[in-house]
Amino acid sequence: MRELRRSGFRVVPVPGACALVAALSVAGLPTDRFLFEGFLPAKSTARRRQLEADAERTETRVFYESPHRIRDLLADLEATLGARRVVLARELTKTFETLLEGTPDELLARMAADPDQTRGEFVVMVAGAEPAERTLDTAEGEALIAAMLAEGVGVKSAAAVATKVLGGRRKQWYQLALAQQSDAP
């Protein structure tokens, strides 16, 4: 959807039972998992607290917001989540239906330049956090690779197995396997 919009095509949702589903269908954000939080608290302190509580969630987060609080929400998103990708769906299925995409700061700038962008009810969709990389147990990886090399498994295959079993980057395990192979008698 995002590529279609970037290419200049208008992508519109098909009206459905709720704004949430219609907005997600055209947002271009991952929809395999999402967290719908409804309306956030009206006060900034409570709103920021809720945003921070789920800041590390990796699924797309979805909120509803009113026109008179959308700028405050965007400011709080910037303060708590930084430059994450945000898609705003406004006035879905109506004449002035609009999709706005960018970081919270970019969206605030667009709204400052065109106050009409703040009219109507909003579905706010925020990209999830990047998944945290699993801390690799190098000692476990060294032992696994050493055992495979001792059994005659090649360096490339040992690195592939270590990547599947322990995670991380194949290149890292390949380098470790090469080093172990060159240290072997």
C-alpha positions, 0 to 999 in steps of 0.5 A: 500500500505504501508503495502505491501511495508513493507512486501517486496512486490513491489507496482507499479503504473499503467501508467495513464494520469499524474504522480500525480495520478500514485504516489498517487495511491501507496503512502499509504497516504490519497487520499480522499482529496489532494492539488496539488501545482505543482512546488514550488518556486525555491528560499528557502525563497519563497518556505518556505513561501508557505510551511508555508502558508498551514502548517495546511492543513490536506489533503495530499499535492503534489508537483513536483520537479526537481532532482537538487532541491529535497534536498533543498525542503526536507530541507525546508520541515524539517524546516517548517513542521518538521518530517511529513511523505513524500513519493517521487515517482521518475521516475514513469513507467520507469526502475528505478522507485522508491518510497522512504518514511520517514521524510525529514531528513531520506530521505536526509540521504538516498540521501546522502548515495546513490546520484543515489536517486536524479536522475529523476523527483519527485512527492513529497507527504507530509502527512497533518497536524493532525486535530486540536482538537476542543476547547470544551465548558465545560460549554455547556457540563456540562449543556447538561449532567445535563439536560440529567441526570435530564431527567433520561438518564444514565451516559453512554448515556449522555456521548455518546450524549455529544461526538456526539454533542460537540466532544471530548473524550467520557471518558471525558464526562463520567467522568463529568457525573459521577461527576454530578450524584454523586453531585446530591441530 
